[in-house]
Amino acid sequence: MSWRGVLTLLLLAGALVSGWSAWRQSDTTGTAAPVETRTDYLLRDFDLVALNSEGKEAFALQAPELQQTPGARTLELTEPLFHVPDKAGQRWEIRSATGWVSDDNEEVRLRGNVTADSPPEAGRPSRMETEQLNVFPNRSQATSDVLVNVAQQGSTMQGIGMRADLDTGRIELLSQVKFRNDPTSR
């Protein structure tokens, strides 16, 4: 047999062994791939109205992006704008950088540059500014554990921790409260 024949047989044997080896390894590598987690759905530039357990409006929401948290029914929001009705049907307007909504719409957590404006029709409109605000739409309440600034016509308040009743507009600062009255700005 010539050297070309021997070389051909060796190349053929090598090709068969490498093909068999690759075929055997393909069976085991397919099951070891990591599972990718994806959101169940994603909304962009949307308007949404969430209802409470009685079928009444809990809040209205606009945002550039909403996605459902993988493995849960909670929602993650980018730059949300909430409209939360009070008992008279007037609406608080609440904005933030990010937001999270519980699966039952009972709690909304807002983070980053949060502003909450009372209804313009309120007797004495107010604005709250903070970095964290938790809103409970069905109870018409809001809370914060961090620094909160509250501005009303003619006065400003600042404190750590806050509780607010959105139906009555009553805002209670919990500690380290500072108050400034400026009657000329009325």
Secondary structure, DSSP 8 states (H G I E B T S, - for coil): --HHHHHHHHHHHHHHHHHHHHHHHHHHHTTSS------S-EEEEEEEEEE-TTSSEEEEEEEEEEEE-TTSS-EEEES-EEEEE-TTS-EEEEE-SEEEE-TTSS-EEEEEEEEEE--TTSSS-EEEEEEEEEEEGGGTEEEEEEEEEEEETTEEEEEEEEEEETTTTEEEEEEEEEEEE-GGG-
